Amino acid sequence: MQSIEELMSKKKENLSTEEDIEKYELLEEMMEDKEIFFQMDIDTVMGILEFLDVPEEEWMNYYRNIVSMENSVKDSRGQPKTGALKQAIQK
């Protein structure tokens, strides 16, 4: 499974319309916040995966991987940050 960063890099090479370029730039800005996926609803995450050309049958696997506690943002002690933990529990 490719990382979101790898998917974005691949997508960047294939941007063909002004709309896609704008979407990509917005996504790039959003990705600066390492907890961004914990702040999104599932439909938004699925839309991003679709934009990044992830096959639909793989969306749930990516979603589970993205929001798993193992991939949550860690504090200096290696523990999930409270905000990430709280939002992961609520999903």
C-alpha positions as CSV (number, residue, x, y, z in Angstrom):
1,M,0.0,0.0,0.0
2,Q,1.4,3.3,-1.0
3,S,1.6,6.2,1.5
4,I,-0.5,9.3,0.9
5,E,2.7,11.2,0.2
6,E,3.6,8.6,-2.6
7,L,0.1,8.9,-4.0
8,M,0.3,12.6,-4.0
9,S,3.7,12.6,-5.8
10,K,2.3,10.3,-8.5
11,K,-0.8,12.5,-8.9
12,K,1.3,15.6,-9.2
13,E,2.9,14.1,-12.2
14,N,-0.5,13.6,-13.9
15,L,-2.3,16.9,-13.2
16,S,-4.1,17.8,-16.4
17,T,-6.7,20.4,-15.6
18,E,-6.7,23.7,-13.8
19,E,-9.3,22.2,-11.4
20,D,-7.0,19.3,-10.6
21,I,-4.1,21.6,-10.0
22,E,-6.2,23.7,-7.5
23,K,-7.4,20.6,-5.7
24,Y,-3.9,19.3,-5.5
25,E,-2.6,22.6,-4.1
26,L,-5.4,22.6,-1.5
27,L,-4.6,19.0,-0.5
28,E,-0.9,19.8,-0.3
29,E,-1.7,22.7,2.1
30,M,-4.0,20.5,4.2
31,M,-1.4,17.8,4.5
32,E,0.9,20.2,6.4
33,D,-1.4,19.4,9.4
34,K,-0.3,15.8,10.4
35,E,-3.7,15.3,12.2
36,I,-5.8,16.4,9.2
37,F,-7.4,13.0,8.6
38,F,-8.6,12.8,12.2
39,Q,-10.5,16.1,11.5
40,M,-12.3,14.9,8.4
41,D,-15.4,12.8,8.0
42,I,-15.1,9.5,6.1
43,D,-16.8,10.9,3.0
44,T,-14.1,13.6,2.7
45,V,-11.3,11.1,3.1
46,M,-12.9,8.9,0.5
47,G,-13.1,11.9,-1.9
48,I,-9.4,12.5,-1.4
49,L,-8.6,8.9,-2.1
50,E,-10.7,9.0,-5.3
51,F,-8.8,12.2,-6.3
52,L,-5.5,10.4,-5.7
53,D,-6.7,7.6,-8.1
54,V,-6.9,4.9,-5.4
55,P,-9.1,2.1,-6.7
56,E,-12.5,2.2,-5.0
57,E,-12.1,-1.4,-3.6
58,E,-9.0,-0.2,-1.7
59,W,-10.6,2.9,-0.1
60,M,-11.6,1.2,3.2
61,N,-8.1,-0.3,3.6
62,Y,-6.5,3.1,3.1
63,Y,-9.0,4.7,5.5
64,R,-8.4,2.2,8.2
65,N,-4.6,2.6,7.8
66,I,-4.8,6.4,7.8
67,V,-6.8,6.7,11.0
68,S,-5.2,3.7,12.8
69,M,-3.6,4.6,16.2
70,E,-0.2,3.3,14.9
71,N,-0.2,6.1,12.4
72,S,-1.5,8.8,14.7
73,V,0.6,11.8,15.5
74,K,2.9,11.1,18.4
75,D,4.1,13.4,21.2
76,S,7.7,13.6,22.3
77,R,7.2,10.5,24.4
78,G,5.9,8.5,21.5
79,Q,2.3,8.5,22.8
80,P,-0.6,9.5,20.5
81,K,-1.5,13.2,21.0
82,T,-4.7,13.7,22.9
83,G,-6.6,15.3,20.1
84,A,-5.7,12.5,17.7
85,L,-6.7,9.9,20.2
86,K,-10.0,11.5,21.1
87,Q,-11.0,11.9,17.5
88,A,-10.0,8.3,16.6
89,I,-12.2,7.0,19.4
90,Q,-15.1,9.1,18.2
91,K,-14.9,7.7,14.7
